[in-house]
Amino acid sequence: MKMRTAWNKTIMSALVLMIILGSMGFGSASAAAVKVYGIQAAGPPMPFYVKNTFQLKPKVNSSSKTGSVKVRYKSGNVEVASVNSAGVITAVGAGRTNIEVTAGDKSVQLLVTVKSKVKEANLSAAKPKITVGEQTKLSTRIVMDSSILPVPPVSYQVSDPSVLFVDASGNVTALKEGKAEIKIRVEEKTAKVSIEVTDIEWATTTDQSRFERPAWSADSKYLALNGALLNAQDGRTIKKMNNDLAFAGNTLYSWNNEDQDHETMLIYDSAFRVQRKFEMPEESRKFYTESRYVLSPDGQHFYFQYGDRGIFDLDVQSGEVWGQVAPDVDTAWDMTIALSPNGQLLAVLGGYGYSDHSRIYDLRSGQMVSSTTQQGAAEFTPDSKYLVVNNGSGIAFLDTQSFATVRELPGEFEDFAVGVGGWLAVTNENGNVDVYDIETLEPVRSYATKATKQAQKMGNTVDQPISLTFSPDGRKLVAGYANYSYSDNSADTICWNLNELYLD
């Protein structure tokens, strides 16, 4: 029994010794360290494009009987190509880098060249400067590395979405004044373009110290101002006539309101060539300021002040004076004549201090229908709903049914204008042009030139614009300046684009 116990102890001791020797490297050949003799590996085939992947399959020549040897991978530049522990290479960006493959004490370097599918990406805008509400089209030029590669879709990023909106087709809409950058990214290529949005559509100089009553063609394409005919789309002078000008519909009329022995009215065709002319009667040559005449919307009647004798009607077709329209008017020297756009009402308002001379006439009946204590410059709203008067202490709105004053915007204003969008524009003593909602008199928007804004910022005194007018379509507001330093580019006439007022 004792011998068996001793024998068991001997066997256990031998086993422990074998384990210890094995851990020290003195075991069998199969337990010895694996020796690596060499590595064979091939990198990805060309072209190897960004976002492509490739599985490395290295062959390791070693002393391992099982052929299983641990392999490690490392990228020299992960911004060009990355590699994971399983040997999968991912192309990240165009360029060259080495992928190191290591097994035991051996390693090999694989040169990997990554190409971009996109060789070139360009972005441009048809118009780099647009006005609020205007659209422009983006153009992209994508050059692929190979003609067989499909062009990837393009998406747009806008630096300031409050200024510009871009749809998936590259149509850009200007939302408000400012500047924004649009960028595209195609693969790792980027391209960008800047677009400026302004609310000034154009600026021009009419070379006149005055800013006479402006007249628009019905289609809003042309503006007659200071004896010149302007293209209302860009402010270019089409024709200098040095006469007073007016439109009836899209037909242009001209004459001179100075007291001369002979005066001719000219009527033009659509190309602004004289189509017809006639010598005006002596009576119609006796008015002196632009506030004392008005042409009817159909171009058939020319109403004018004849000295202190009242308001007369000149038949444009026959060239003859039909007679008095307002015979009971004791004409004030600075009276205003205003005709409703529907051609039915004629307002004859006395100047400041002559409120008892203000009358309203129905041209259909030839009768005076009302009188008012309001005085000053006046015009009807485009829908003929209100007669609007700058009475020196505010802008008063008279309902054309009762001719009662229904609302008033207090203040002293150099000039005002009313537009079809339901807008009232007034000059502000700080140099701005302020736009209000006609029905509520709530402020909607203020407009100012860069020069005016700069003067305001420096705390300098700024002159008001001296005249305002809306285009018939309500999309433009033109302001005249007596002091060029408060307009832009030494221009005396500024046209603001009003599309922002119509954006939701």
C-alpha positions in Angstrom: 0.0 0.0 0.0 2.8 2.4 0.9 4.6 1.5 -2.4 1.4 2.4 -4.4 1.1 5.8 -2.7 4.8 6.6 -3.3 4.3 5.7 -7.0 1.4 8.0 -7.4 3.3 10.9 -5.9 6.2 10.2 -8.3 3.8 10.4 -11.3 2.2 13.6 -10.1 5.6 15.3 -9.7 6.6 14.3 -13.2 3.4 15.8 -14.7 4.0 19.1 -12.9 7.6 19.2 -14.1 6.5 18.6 -17.7 4.0 21.4 -17.5 6.7 23.8 -16.1 9.2 22.8 -18.8 6.6 23.2 -21.5 5.8 26.7 -20.4 9.5 27.5 -20.5 9.8 26.4 -24.1 11.3 23.1 -23.4 8.3 21.2 -24.6 7.5 19.4 -27.8 8.0 20.9 -31.3 4.2 21.5 -31.7 4.2 23.7 -28.6 7.2 25.8 -29.8 6.8 29.4 -31.1 5.6 29.7 -34.8 8.2 31.1 -37.1 7.1 33.3 -40.0 9.2 33.0 -43.1 7.3 35.4 -45.4 4.1 37.1 -46.3 2.4 37.4 -49.7 -0.4 40.0 -50.2 -2.0 41.9 -53.0 -3.7 45.3 -52.7 -7.0 46.4 -54.3 -7.1 46.5 -58.1 -7.2 49.8 -60.0 -9.3 51.9 -60.2 -10.0 51.9 -56.4 -12.7 54.6 -55.9 -13.8 56.4 -52.8 -16.2 54.4 -50.8 -15.1 51.1 -52.4 -14.0 48.3 -50.2 -11.5 45.4 -50.7 -10.8 42.3 -48.6 -7.1 41.5 -48.1 -6.2 37.8 -48.3 -2.6 37.6 -47.3 -0.7 34.2 -47.5 1.7 33.6 -44.6 4.5 31.1 -44.9 5.3 29.9 -41.4 6.3 27.0 -39.3 2.8 26.5 -38.1 1.5 23.1 -38.9 -2.1 24.3 -38.8 -1.3 27.4 -41.0 -3.1 29.6 -38.6 -1.1 32.7 -37.9 -2.4 36.0 -36.4 -2.2 38.9 -38.9 -2.3 42.6 -38.1 -3.2 45.5 -40.4 -2.4 49.2 -40.2 -3.1 52.2 -42.5 -0.5 54.9 -43.1 -3.2 57.5 -43.6 -6.8 56.8 -42.6 -8.0 59.9 -44.5 -7.1 58.1 -47.7 -7.8 54.5 -46.8 -8.7 52.7 -43.6 -8.4 49.0 -42.7 -10.1 47.0 -40.0 -8.8 44.0 -38.0 -10.4 41.6 -40.6 -8.3 43.1 -43.4 -11.1 45.0 -45.1 -9.8 48.2 -46.8 -12.2 51.1 -47.2 -11.4 53.9 -49.7 -11.9 57.2 -47.9 -10.4 60.0 -50.0 -8.4 60.5 -53.1 -4.6 60.0 -52.6 -2.0 57.4 -51.8 -1.1 55.5 -48.6 0.5 52.3 -47.5 -1.4 49.5 -45.8 1.0 47.5 -43.5 0.4 43.7 -43.2 2.2 42.1 -40.2 2.5 38.5 -39.1 5.0 37.5 -36.4 8.2 39.5 -37.1 7.5 39.9 -40.8 5.6 42.7 -42.5 4.9 43.9 -46.0 3.8 47.4 -47.3 1.0 47.6 -49.9 0.7 50.8 -51.8 -3.0 51.8 -52.2 -4.1 54.5 -54.6 -7.6 55.9 -54.1 -9.2 57.8 -56.9 -12.4 59.9 -56.8 -15.2 59.0 -59.2 -15.6 62.7 -59.6 -12.7 64.5 -61.2 -14.3 68.0 -61.1 -17.4 69.7 -59.6 -18.4 73.2 -60.5 -21.4 75.3 -59.4 -22.6 78.6 -60.8 -25.7 80.8 -60.8 -27.3 82.4 -63.8 -27.6 85.7 -61.7 -25.2 86.2 -58.8 -27.3 89.2 -57.7 -31.1 89.1 -57.5 -33.9 91.0 -55.9 -36.3 89.8 -53.3 -38.8 87.4 -54.8 -36.8 86.9 -57.9 -35.5 83.5 -59.0 -32.3 82.3 -60.6 -31.1 78.9 -61.8 -28.1 77.0 -60.5 -25.9 75.1 -63.0 -23.7 72.2 -62.0 -20.9 70.7 -64.0 -19.8 67.3 -62.8 -16.9 65.6 -64.6 -16.5 61.8 -63.8 -13.3 59.9 -63.9 -14.7 57.5 -66.5 -17.5 58.0 -69.0 -19.0 54.7 -67.8 -19.5 56.0 -64.3 -23.0 57.4 -63.5 -23.2 61.0 -62.3 -24.3 61.0 -58.7 -27.3 63.1 -57.6 -26.6 66.6 -56.3 -28.0 68.1 -53.1 -27.7 71.7 -52.1 -26.9 73.3 -48.7 -27.7 77.0 -48.0 -25.7 78.9 -45.4 -28.7 81.1 -44.6 -32.1 79.6 -45.4 -33.8 82.8 -44.4 -32.2 84.6 -47.4 -32.4 82.0 -50.1 -34.5 78.9 -50.8 -33.2 76.2 -53.2 -35.4 73.4 -54.5 -34.1 69.9 -55.6 -33.9 71.1 -59.2 -31.6 74.0 -58.4 -34.1 76.8 -58.6 -33.2 79.6 -56.2 -35.7 82.0 -54.8 -34.7 85.2 -52.9 -36.5 85.6 -49.7 -35.1 88.7 -48.1 -32.2 91.2 -48.4 -28.8 89.7 -47.6 -26.1 87.3 -48.9 -25.9 83.6 -48.7 -23.7 80.8 -49.9 -24.9 77.6 -51.7 -22.7 74.5 -51.6 -22.8 71.1 -53.2 -20.8 68.0 -52.2 -20.3 65.2 -54.7 -18.3 62.4 -53.3 -15.4 64.3 -51.6 -15.5 67.2 -54.1 -17.2 70.4 -53.1 -18.3 73.5 -55.0 -20.0 76.7 -53.9 -21.4 80.0 -55.1 -22.5 83.2 -53.4 -25.7 85.0 -54.2 -26.6 88.5 -53.1 -30.2 89.5 -52.5 -31.1 93.2 -52.7 -34.4 95.1 -52.5 -33.1 97.8 -54.8 -34.0 96.9 -58.4 -32.3 99.8 -60.1 -31.0 103.4 -59.6 -30.7 106.1 -62.2 -30.3 109.8 -62.6 -32.9 111.9 -64.5 -30.7 115.0 -64.5 -33.5 117.1 -63.2 -33.8 119.2 -60.0 -37.5 118.6 -60.0 -39.4 115.3 -59.5 -42.6 115.8 -61.4 -45.6 113.6 -61.1 -44.5 110.2 -62.4 -46.7 108.3 -64.9 -46.7 104.5 -65.5 -47.8 102.5 -68.4 -50.6 100.1 -67.4 -48.4 97.1 -67.8 -45.8 98.6 -65.5 -43.1 98.3 -68.1 -42.4 102.0 -68.6 -42.2 105.0 -66.3 -42.5 108.6 -67.5 -40.6 110.9 -65.2 -39.0 114.4 -65.4 -39.4 114.6 -69.2 -37.8 111.2 -69.8 -39.2 107.8 -70.6 -37.6 105.0 -68.6 -37.6 101.3 -69.0 -39.1 100.3 -65.6 -37.3 97.0 -65.6 -33.8 98.4 -65.4 -34.1 102.2 -65.2 -32.6 102.9 -68.6 -33.6 106.1 -70.3 -35.4 105.2 -73.5 -36.1 108.7 -74.7 -35.6 112.2 -73.5 -38.6 114.4 -74.5 -38.3 117.4 -72.2 -42.1 117.6 -72.0 -44.6 116.6 -69.4 -45.6 113.0 -70.0 -48.6 110.9 -69.0 -49.9 107.4 -69.8 -53.5 106.4 -70.5 -53.3 102.6 -70.5 -50.2 101.9 -72.4 -50.5 104.9 -74.7 -48.0 107.8 -74.0 -49.0 111.5 -74.2 -46.8 114.5 -74.0 -47.1 118.3 -73.9 -45.5 121.3 -72.2 -47.3 123.1 -69.4 -45.5 126.4 -69.7 -47.5 129.4 -70.9 -46.4 129.6 -74.6 -48.0 131.0 -77.7 -48.3 127.6 -79.3 -48.5 124.3 -77.5 -48.9 120.8 -79.1 -50.1 117.6 -77.5 -48.4 114.5 -78.9 -49.8 111.0 -78.8 -47.4 108.1 -79.4 -47.7 104.5 -80.7 -46.4 101.4 -79.0 -42.9 102.1 -80.4 -43.1 105.6 -79.0 -43.3 107.3 -82.4 -45.6 110.2 -82.8 -48.9 108.8 -84.1 -51.0 112.0 -83.8 -50.6 115.6 -82.7 -52.8 118.7 -82.3 -52.3 122.2 -81.2 -53.8 122.7 -77.7 -56.4 125.6 -77.2 -55.2 128.7 -75.4 -57.1 127.8 -72.3 -55.3 124.6 -71.7 -51.9 126.4 -71.8 -52.7 128.4 -68.7 -52.0 125.7 -66.0 -48.6 126.0 -64.3 -47.9 123.0 -62.1 -48.3 119.2 -62.5 -50.8 119.1 -59.7 -53.3 121.0 -61.8 -54.0 118.6 -64.6 -54.9 115.0 -65.0 -55.5 112.6 -68.0 -58.5 110.3 -67.8 -57.7 106.5 -67.7 -59.1 106.0 -71.2 -57.1 108.9 -72.6 -60.2 110.7 -73.9 -60.3 113.7 -71.4 -57.6 116.1 -70.2 -58.8 117.9 -67.1 -56.9 121.1 -66.3 -57.1 124.3 -64.2 -57.7 127.4 -66.3 -56.3 130.2 -64.2 -58.9 131.2 -61.5 -61.9 130.1 -63.7 -62.1 126.6 -62.5 -61.5 123.1 -64.0 -62.0 122.5 -67.7 -62.3 119.4 -69.9 -60.2 119.1 -73.1 -61.5 116.4 -75.5 -58.4 114.7 -76.6 -60.0 113.3 -79.8 -61.3 116.6 -81.1 -58.7 118.9 -79.5 -61.5 121.2 -78.2 -62.4 122.3 -74.8 -65.8 121.0 -73.9 -66.4 123.3 -70.9 -66.1 123.6 -67.2 -66.2 120.6 -65.0 -65.9 122.4 -61.7 -67.4 125.9 -62.3 -68.0 126.7 -58.7 -64.3 126.4 -57.6 -62.6 129.6 -56.5 -59.3 128.2 -57.5 -56.4 128.4 -55.0 -52.9 128.8 -56.4 -51.7 125.5 -55.0 -54.8 123.3 -55.6 -54.6 119.6 -56.4 -56.7 117.7 -59.0 -57.1 114.0 -58.5 -59.1 111.6 -60.7 -60.3 108.2 -59.5 -58.9 105.2 -61.4 -62.5 104.3 -62.5 -62.8 107.7 -64.1 -65.9 108.6 -62.2 -64.8 111.0 -59.5 -62.8 114.2 -59.7 -61.4 115.7 -56.5 -60.4 119.4 -56.5 -58.7 120.2 -53.3 -57.5 123.5 -52.1 -54.0 124.0 -50.9 -53.0 124.5 -47.3 -55.2 127.2 -45.9 -57.9 126.8 -48.6 -59.9 123.9 -47.2 -63.2 125.6 -48.1 -62.2 125.2 -51.8 -62.2 121.3 -51.6 -64.9 119.7 -53.7 -65.6 116.2 -55.2 -67.5 115.9 -58.5 -69.3 113.0 -60.2 -68.2 113.2 -63.8 -71.1 111.1 -64.9 -73.7 113.6 -63.7 -71.5 116.6 -63.8 -72.6 117.5 -60.2 -70.7 118.2 -57.1 -71.4 115.3 -54.7 -69.5 116.4 -51.7 -67.2 118.9 -50.1 -64.5 118.3 -47.5 -62.3 120.3 -45.1 -59.3 118.2 -46.1 -56.6 120.0 -48.1 -53.3 119.3 -49.7 -51.9 116.8 -52.2 -54.3 113.9 -52.9 -54.8 110.7 -54.9 -57.3 107.9 -55.0 -56.5 104.4 -54.1 -56.3 102.0 -57.1 -59.7 100.5 -56.3 -61.2 104.0 -56.0 -62.4 103.1 -52.5 -60.6 105.9 -50.8 -59.4 109.5 -51.5 -56.1 109.9 -49.7 -55.0 113.4 -48.7 -51.6 114.6 -47.3 -53.1 117.4 -45.2 -49.9 118.6 -43.5 -50.6 116.9 -40.2 -51.1 113.4 -41.5 -52.4 111.1 -44.2 -56.2 111.1 -44.2 -58.4 108.4 -45.8 -61.8 109.6 -47.0 -64.4 106.9 -47.9 -65.6 107.7 -51.5 -69.2 106.8 -50.6 -69.6 109.3 -47.7 -66.3 111.3 -48.0 -66.0 111.1 -44.3 -62.5 110.7 -42.9 -62.3 107.0 -41.8 -58.7 106.9 -40.6 -55.6 109.0 -40.5 -51.8 108.3 -40.1 -50.4 111.2 -38.1 -47.2 112.9 -39.0 -45.5 115.4 -41.4 -44.6 113.7 -44.7 -42.9 115.1 -47.7 -44.9 112.7 -50.0 -46.9 109.6 -50.1 -48.2 107.0 -52.6 -50.8 104.2 -52.6 -50.5 100.9 -54.3 -52.6 98.0 -55.6 -51.4 95.6 -53.0 -53.2 97.6 -50.3 -50.1 99.5 -49.4 -49.4 103.1 -48.3 -45.9 104.4 -48.7 -44.7 107.6 -46.9 -41.4 109.4 -46.6 -39.9 109.4 -43.1 -37.9 112.2 -41.6 -35.1 109.7 -40.8 -34.7 109.1 -44.6 -36.5 105.8 -44.8 -39.6 105.0 -46.9 -42.1 103.3 -44.7 -44.9 101.0 -46.0 -48.2 100.5 -44.2 -51.2 98.4 -44.6 -53.9 100.7 -45.9 -56.8 99.1 -44.0 -55.1 98.8 -40.6 -52.2 101.4 -40.9 -50.0 98.8 -39.4 -46.3 99.2 -40.4 -45.2 96.5 -42.9 -41.7 97.3 -44.1 -39.1 100.1 -44.2 -36.8 100.8 -47.2 -33.6 102.8 -47.2 -30.6 103.2 -49.4 -27.1 102.1 -48.2 -26.1 105.7 -48.0 -29.1 106.5 -45.8 -28.4 103.6 -43.5 -24.7 104.7 -43.2 -25.8 108.3 -42.4 -28.2 107.0 -39.8 -25.5 104.8 -38.2 -23.2 107.8 -37.9 -26.0 109.9 -36.4 -26.0 112.4 -39.3 -29.1 114.3 -40.4 -30.8 112.6 -43.4 -33.1 114.3 -45.9 -36.3 112.6 -46.9 -37.0 111.5 -50.4 -39.2 114.1 -52.1 -41.5 111.9 -54.1 -42.9 108.4 -54.2 -44.9 106.3 -56.7 -46.0 102.7 -56.9 -46.1 100.8 -60.2 -49.6 99.7 -61.3 -48.8 96.1 -60.5 -47.7 97.0 -57.0 -44.4 95.3 -57.4 -42.2 98.4 -57.6 -41.8 101.5 -55.5 -39.9 104.5 -56.9 -38.5 107.3 -54.8 -37.0 110.6 -56.0 -34.2 112.3 -54.0 -33.3 116.0 -54.2 -30.0 115.3 -52.3 -28.0 112.8 -54.2 -25.9 111.9 -51.2 -28.7 110.0 -49.6 -29.5 107.9 -52.7 -27.1 105.4 -54.1 -24.4 105.7 -56.8 -25.1 109.5 -57.2 -28.6 108.6 -58.6 -31.6 110.7 -57.9 -34.2 108.0 -58.5 -34.3 104.6 -56.7 -36.6 101.7 -57.6 -37.3 99.2 -54.8 -38.5 95.7 -55.5 -41.6 94.9 -53.4 -41.9 91.2 -53.9 -41.1 90.5 -50.3 -44.4 92.1 -49.4 -46.2 89.3 -51.3 -44.2 86.3 -49.9 -46.0 84.1 -47.3 
